[in-house]
């Protein structure tokens, strides 16, 4: 609908019109936190597949809790985005 073609998620967040997507924009910081976790804990990954996996045994209790909250909000972001798309499709937008 918005004709956003950027390949990476962060760029797509930046290109969304903020006035129409306040509900989605509130998840941008959570996405950034998740990227930082991945960069921090996967800096020694030996191959591409390993970059996308976090070894939770290497996380402290606090880091595990924070990651859990980030994941919960990620699921909410997915659900809200999906609902918005389905609503637009139903209304022919």
N, C-alpha and C positions, 0 to 999 in steps of 0.2 A: 504494500500500500504506500509506503513512504519512499520506495525506490532506493533503499539503502543496499549497496552492493559490497560494502567493505567486508573483507574476508575474516577479520578478527573481531571478536565479541566486544572488546573495549572500544574499538572505533565505531561499532554499531551503536553502542551506548551513547557515545559522543554525538552521533549524527541524528539521534532521535529528537524530534521537536519536544522540548521539555513541557510545554503547556498541554500537550495531548497525552503524555505518557508519564505523569507524575508517579503513578503506582509502580511502574517498571524502573524508573530512575532511582528510586530509593534503594534498589539492590546493587547499584554500581559499586559502592564501597565494599560490600560483601564480596563481590566478584574480585575486586582488587586484593582483598585479604587472601582469598583463595589462591590467586596468582602468586602472591608473596610466599605463602606456605609452600607452594610447589617449587618455586625457585630456591627457597632456603633449604628445603629438605631433599631436593633432588639435584643439587649442584654437582654431586659426584656420580650421577647416573651414567652407566656405561653404554646404554643404547636408547633409542627413541621410545621404545615400549615402556621402559622403566621410568621415564620422565613423567608419565601420567599416573603413576602409582605412588601412594604414600605408605611408608612402613609405619603403621600406627604404634608399633612397639618402640619406635625411636622418639615418640612424642611424650611430653610430660602430661600429667593429669589435666593441668590447666589448658594446654594446647589441644588435647583431645576434646575437652568441653567446648572450646572455641570452635574447633573444626566441626563438631556436631551441630552447633548453632548455625554456622555458615552453611552447612549442608541442608539443614531444615529450611533456611531462607532461600536456598537455591531451588528446592522443590517448590516453594511458594512462588518464586519467580517463574518457574516453568508453568505451573498451573495457571497463574494470572495471565501470562503471555498467551498460552493456549486458548484460554477463555476469550481473550480479546480478539484473537484471530478467528475463532469459530463464530463469534458475534458478528464480525465484519463480513464473513462469508455468508452467514444467514441473511444479512441485510443487503447483500450485493455490493459491498464496498471494496 
